[in-house]
Amino acid sequence: GPLWERPLLEVRLGELHTWISTCSFSAQGLLGAVQRAWSSFCAKYIHVKQGGPAGLSMLLAGYCLLSYGWNYQHFSKNSLGSLV
């Protein structure tokens, strides 16, 4: 697509000065850029439509770490008593 429609991460280093010169630095242009960035962030991290084993495994790993944290004193007392 045209250079002015590309996001910053798709612009090559040699095209950067041309891309910056096509940007609008008015209040409306900056507001539009912030809205596009927010929409992109939401689409990538918040409104994720795909599921699978990764989400379930992260949930399970978080539960294991939280459970270990809750029972840490119990584990450490037992381990110290068995060493003495």
Contacts in CASP RR format, 6 or more apart in sequence:
PFRMAT RR
TARGET T0000
AUTHOR 0000-0000-0000
METHOD contacts of the structure
MODEL  1
GPLWERPLLEVRLGELHTWISTCSFSAQGLLGAVQRAWSSFCAKYIHVKQ
GGPAGLSMLLAGYCLLSYGWNYQHFSKNSLGSLV
3 11 0 8 1.000
3 15 0 8 1.000
3 18 0 8 1.000
3 19 0 8 1.000
3 22 0 8 1.000
4 19 0 8 1.000
4 22 0 8 1.000
4 23 0 8 1.000
6 19 0 8 1.000
7 40 0 8 1.000
8 19 0 8 1.000
11 19 0 8 1.000
23 29 0 8 1.000
23 33 0 8 1.000
24 30 0 8 1.000
68 75 0 8 1.000
END
